[in-house]
Amino acid sequence: MGEVALIDAVRSGDAGAVSRLLEAGADPESADARGVPALCLAIAAFDEPVATALTEGGADPQRPLPDGSTPLLRAVDCGTVSVVLAVLPGLGEHLTETGRAELLARARHWHEAGAVAELRRRTGDLGPPCRTRVRDGDWWTDYDEITLGGLTVRDGHAAVLSNLEEWFERHRPMDELLARALAHPDPEHADWSETVNVLARRNDEETWAAAVGLRSHPDPLHRLFAADVLRGLVLREASADARPVVFEPRAPVVFLPWAVEETDPAVLRLVLRALSESDSPDPRVEEVGLSCVTHPDAEVRREAASLLQRFEGSYTLVALRALFALTRDADNGVRAHACALLGGHQGHTQDITDVLAERLGDEDQMVRIWAVYGLAERDDPRCLAGNEHEGPVDWRSWPDSHIVEAGRRYRWRMGAGAGSEGPRTAPGARP
């Protein structure tokens, strides 16, 4: 019965139940009625939490299978970095050189052949593939999920290969990794984002210099990749066992002149974001933000707004005026972001509350929510009327209810809700 329950838990994607059943004595090598091991079922479902629970519970990633493969090889086949990481034992330190070479060859074959071509070879199906864009939510990265001839994989084999090479210390040069990323010129796709992560984890001068060298490349995609890698190096938290190279102080030196010169909106957005995230106290950061708040691209204006905040969480008068103008921007996202920034401003001025009050009737719900929050944090009673007009809130999209509960907290503080419940917390939210 334990084996049946374990297979049912695997099929339902219940990692917690899988762990409990294994702790209670269920066999981690349990298989379904067709003889497919539980670990292979999790891999086929791209279920990283269940695959992790099974490997941690004793399932053998190198168990020989009837087709000559192993769960570990099938994880590489599936084309998803998180699943490979879940199944690869101890990041591969227990693998022989032969085993490592086999994994690398498998990933390289999928990458070079292409997922559709390899599926055709395996299935003989010459029909059109079914392709669906999916997100690996825990890793914040996208894949195309491809089904052909009854087999389904994801198209992240370049990302899998790059990670395996890094884990096995087979470091590839920047230009080779750049070519892999450019094959999927989309920063949200795993082949791009994981390649950036691999390079950022190197945390070395060679990678920094190579990325800086791409800053003036004529192709915007090359510049976008360079900005992404440099941003990753600046943000990287050095691990305890590494010899850290601290790149954060260099961010203004690279990104400030770049922001002034950059003409491509997508690249400029990322350069501005990197500047904002570096938290540089350089006063030129605000100057760059002010120069970009009227940019024709809405996302550039949004990123520029984040540059206006000073190190201590406040704004200069000229920056406040720019934010006031952004609360009336034509773009919903820009208005919401400007209201959010004003809500977090350390100063308490009548101008700020009046500007936020103007947005209580905004057509966009996010703008209204942030306006209510900013007013409530300043104990402005106008937040109560605004709170009544926020509209229904999808609590699933607000795991932390602190923002949307601002009006209720104000009512509770002021005693307007005496005798009634205080601020409530969404299920699973931080109180």
N, C-alpha and C positions, 0 to 999 in steps of 0.2 A: 504493500500500500504506500510505503514511503516513496518508492520510485515513481509511482503514478502521480502522487501529489507533487513531487519535485518537477516532473515534466509539465504538469498543469501550471505550476507557478512560473516556470520558464516561459511557457507559451503565452501566459497572461502578462509577462513583463514585470512581475512582482519581485524585485531584487530582495526586499526585506523578507518575504516569505521564503525565498530560496535560501537565504542565509540561515534563517531559523530552522528550516528542515535539515540543512546540512549539519548544523550544530546538534540537532536531535538524532543524528545518525544516518540520515539518508545518504545513499551512495552517490558521490559526485560524478561517477561514470555512468549513471543511469542513462538509458536510451529509450526512445519512443518505440511504438509497435513496429516501425520499419527498420529499427536498429540504428537510428541516427542519435548520436550522443547529445546529451543536454547542452554541452558547450557549443556544439555545431549548430544547434537550433538557435541559440542566442546570437551566434555570429551571423547566421543567415538573416536574422531579424534586425541586425545592426544595433543590438541592445547592449551597449557598453556596461551599464550597471549590473545587469544579470551576468554578463560574461566575467566581470570582475568578481562578483560573488562566487561564481563557480570555480574560478582559478584559485582564489584565496581559500576556498573550501576544499581544495584538493584535486579538482579536475586536471587531467594531464594535457597540456597544450600540444605535446609531441606524441600523443597516442596515434599509432599507425591505423589508418582507415582503409577500408576495402579498395578504394580507388587509388591507393598509393600516396595519398596526401596525409596531412595532419591537421588538427584544428588550427594550429599556428599558420600553416600555409593557406588554409581557407580564410583566415582573418586577413592575410595579405590580399587574397583574391577579392574580398568584399570591398576593398578600396576606401576604407574609412579609418583615419588615423586613430581615433579614440578606441575603436575595437581592437586594432593591432596592439595598442598600448595596454589594453585590458588583458590580452592573452599572452603577450610576450613576457616570459617569466623573468622577473627582476631586471627588466630592460636588457635582457639578453646575456647577462654575465655568466649564465650557466650553459649557454650554447657553445658548441664546438665551432671551430673555424669553418668546418664543412657545413654545419647548420646555418651559420651566418651567411655564408656564400650562397646557399640555396635560397634563403629568404630574399637576399638582395637581387639575385637573378630573377626570381619570381616577380618581384615588384618592378624591376627594370623591363621585363618582358611585357607586362600589362601596360606600363607607361609608353613604351615605344610602339607597341602594336595598336594601342587605343582600345578602350573598353568595348566599343561596338564590334570592332574587327575580331577581338578575342572571343566575344560571345558568339559571333557567327562561326568561328572556327570550332568552338566547343559544341555548339548545338546544331550546326548545319542550317540554321534558319536564315533565309535570305530576305525575309520580310522587313518591314519598317520597325525599328525599336520603339518602345514606349519610354519616353523620357519625362521625368518629373523633378522639379527643383525641390530640394528638401534642406532643412536646417538641422545641424547637430546643435541643439539648444545649449547644452552644457559647455560646448566649445566655441559657440558663437561663430560658426563657419558653415558655409553652404556646399552642397554637392548636387550633381545631377544623378538621380537614381534611374538606372537604365534596366529595362526588362526586355529580354529577347529569348525566344525558344524555351520559356519556362524558367530561365535563370535570371536573377536580379543581382546587380552589383552597383556600387557608386563609383563615380569617376575621379576619385582622389588618389590615384596610384602614383602620380608624381609626388604628391605630398607624403604618401607612405614611404616612397623610396628615399626622399630627402631626409625624413626622420630616421629611417633605419640606418642610412649612411652616417648620420650624426651620432646616433646611439652607439654604433659600432666603430666610431672614430675613423670613418672613411671620408673625411671632409672633402667636399667638392668646391671648386673655385666659384667665385661670385658670378662670373659670366655664364657658367653652366646652370646655376640655380636661377639666375635671371631669366634664361631662356625657358625654363620650366614654368615660371610664373607667367611669362608673357604668352604662353600657350593658352592660358585662361586669364585674359586681361580684365579681371574682376576682383577687386580687393576683398570681396565677400566670399569668393570661392576658396576651397581648401588648398588648391594647388598654389594659389597666390599667398594667402594668409599664413599657411604653414611654412612656406619657404621663407617668408619674412621672419617668422618666429625662430626658425632654425638659425638664420643669420644673426638675429638679435641675441640668441643664447650664447653665441661665440664670445661676445663681449671683448673683442680684441681690436687693436689698432688697425690691423689689416682690413677688417670689415668696415670700420669707420671710414678709412681713407678711400676704399673702393666705392662706398656709397656717396661720399662727398664728391668724388670724381664724376658721378652721374648727374650732379646737380644742374649742369649746364648742357645736358644732352639735348639735341634738337627734338627728339621724340618725347611727347608728354608722358607716355606710359613709362619710359625709363626714369623720368624725373619723379613720377608718382611712386614707383618702386623704391627709388632712392630715399624719398621722404618717409616712406613707410618703414624702411629699415632703420634710418637714423632715429625716427621717433621711437622704435622699439628699443634701440640701444640706450636712448636717453631715459626711457621709462623702466628699463630692466632692473629688477632687484637682484643684486648679486647674491648667489647662494653661499652658504657658510663655508663650503669646501672649495670655493673658487677664489682666485686672486682677482678681486674686482677692479675694473677700470671704470672710473666715474666719468660719464660723458655729459651729465646734466649741465655742468657749468659751461659747456661748449655750445649749448643749444642756441643762445642768442647770437653767437658769432656766425653760426651757419644759417639759422632760420630768419634772422632779421633782414639781412640784405636780400635773401631769397624771396621773402614776402614782398619786398618792394619791386623786385624784377619780374616775378612770375606772372605769366599771362593766361595760363590755363586754369579755369575755375576749379577743376577737381584737384589739381596739384596744390593750388593756393589754399583750398579748404584744409588739406592735410597739413600744410606748413603752418597755418594759423593754429590748428588744433595742437600741433606739437609745441608751438610756442606757449600756448595757454597751459598745457599740461606740465611744462618745465618749471612753472611758478617762478620765473625769473623776475627779480626786482628791478631790472633795467628799465628806466623810464621810457625808452624807445619802444617798448612793447605796447604801451598805451598809444603812442603816436601811430604805430602801425594799425592798431585796432581802429582808431579814429579815421584813418585814411581809407579803411575798407568798409565802414558801416553803411556807405551808400553804394556799394558795389552792385551791379545788376543781378548777380547770382544770389538767391536768397540764402543758400547754405553758407556762402562766404560771409554774408552779413551776420548770420547767426554765430559763426565762429569768431568773427571780429568782436562781437559783443562780449565774449568771454575774455578778451584781452584787456578790457577796460577796467577790470577790477584790480585794485592795488593789493600789495602783499598782505596788508592787515585786514582785508575783507571790506574795504570801503572804496569810494570813488571820488575823483576830483569833480569839481563843478562842471567842467566841460564834458567829462565822461558821463555824468548824470544827465546832462542835456541830450547827449547822443542816445542814451538809453531811453529817455522819455520819448524821443522821436521814434525809436524802434518799437515802442509799445503800440504805435499807430501804423506799423509797417503793413504792406499789402499781404504779406505771407503769414499764415496762422502760426507756423512754427517759430518764426522770428518774434512775433508778438508774445507768444507764450514764454519763450526763453528770456526775453527782456523783462517780463513781469517776474519771472523766477529770480533773476539776478537782483532786481530791485527789492524783492521780498527778503533776500539775504543780506542786503546792505546794512552795515552796522549803525549808520546814522539814522535818526528819527526826524525827518523833516516833513512839514506840511505839504511841500511840493510832491514828495514821493507818494504820500497817501492819496492826494488828489488825483495824481496820474493813475494810480492803481484803481481808484474808485471809478474812473472813466471806463475801465475795461470790464466792469461787473456785468454789463449787458452785451459783451462781445459775442459774436456769432459762434466762436469756437469754444468748446467746453474747457479745453486745457487752459486757454487764456483766462477764462472765468475762475477756474480752480486756483491758478497761481495768483490771481488778483485777490481773491478771498484770503488766501494764505498770507500774503504780504500785509493785508490790512489787519487780519487777526493777530499776527505776530506783533503788531504795533498797538494792539488794543483799540483799534478804531471800530466803533460800533457799526459802521457801514458794512462790515463783513457779514453781519447777520442777514441783511436784506440780500446780499450777494449769495450767501450760502443757500438761501431758499430758491435761487434761480440757477444753481449749478447744474441741475438735471440729474437723472439716475447715473450712478457710477458703477462701472464694471469692476468689482473688487478683485477679480482675478488678475487684472492688469496693475493692481496697486498692492503688491505683497507687503509693502511698508505703508501703513495708513496714515503716517504722520502728516502728510501734506493735505489730504482730503478731509482730515478730521480737525483742521485748524479752526473752522467756525464753531464746531461743537466744543472744542477746548475753550475757546473764548467765552462762550455762553456759560460754561461750567465755572470758569474763573470769576466771571462777573456776578455769579449767583443768579443769573437769569434762568438757569435750569435747576434751581434748588428743589430738592425732593425728587428729581428725575435722575436717570442714569448719567454717568459721566461719559467721557470719550470712549467709544467702543473701538475694538480692534478687529480687523478682518481676520478670518481664519488663517492661521499660520503667520500672521504679521507680528512685527516687533511692537510691544505695547508702548 
